[in-house]
Amino acid sequence: MKRLRAASSRPSFAALAAVLLFAPGGAAASCGSDMCVLDLRGPESARGRWSMEVAYSFVDQDHVRIGTDPATVGEIPGEHNEIETRSDVWTTTARMIASERLSLAASLPWVKRFHAHEEEHHEGAGFYETHTWDYEGLGDLLVSGYVTPGGFLNGETWSTSLMLGVKAPTGKEEVEAVEGHQPEPMARPGTGSWDGLVGFQLRRPLTTKTFSGEIIPVPLAFSITGRVNGTGTEEYKIGNEVVANFSGGWGLASNVVFLGQVNARFRAKDEEAGATAENTGGTAWYATPGLSVSSGPVGAQTEDAVSTFNRRRMSRAAI
């Protein structure tokens, strides 16, 4: 398949707490921005031995780019061109502190998605048919563990956590066909593949002063995560990727914190039945401001994620 990817320049929103920094996402067709949910916290964030979080995000990928330049659907001739992918994702995350140095987490998303692309009616004819889908289903489960050698709350200026994770193919791999067609495997709620993740997070406490003069500690965090994807549905393998994240915040009040993060994502080309899938892979940058509000054991967080720069490496489109 030849794909012209849609890149977002519209905002996305998340509420009801934060999701894992290394949240699962099976939607490569949406450029992975639904994996960029804001969370600058580390494993020490759990309030107690057990904790539960629920997050909602909205991402609309409807702007096409060739490299960094605006483009139109089909500008790179191909038998298959992306038009739009719009995702509503609810993710539930459970955390457990197993010891002073080890914490575990499991995240499971529910995905509601609209997807549209066009396909060439007959190869070489130049006539395209537009297909649209509106579907939902359970996504893939991510189980991860954090190891902090110095302990989660050791009081040191700097702390480092190592992370290992595995994504299991629990998600919905088949959706209702439209005129005998389904969206490509990477756009479905589940990818059908086993994937492995490894990374680290470096944190430093940042002392901030609220408008009332109260001192509020907010961590400054930097992390890098690598992901090795297996072969999934219809022998489709999403390209391996590396995500770098820098995040921080500023206390506005005792229970209100302004948050911000920048993500850089580097992804190799996908493979389809062992062959390289054209117009896949590339580099993307995301900037995400947000606001965290908490009260006692219950908190809420809102986010406004904007893709400020999105660069895609595409065949026949040098950047």
ABEGO torsion letter per residue (X at the ends): XBBBBBBBABBBBBBGEBBBABBBBABAAAGGAAAABBBABBAAABBEABBBBBBBBBBBBABBBBEABBBBBGABBBABBBABBBBBBBBBBBBBBABAABBBBBBBBBBBBBBBBBBBABBGAGBBBBBBBBBBEBBBBBBBBBBBAAEABAGBABBBBBBBBBBBBABBABBBBBGGBBBBAAABABAGBBBBBBBBBBBBBBBBBBAAGBBBBBBBBBBBBBBBBBBBBGGBBBBBBBBBBBBBBBBABAABBBBBBBBBBBBBBBBBGGBBBBGBEEBBBBBBBBBBBBBEABBBBBBBBBBABBBBBBBGBBX
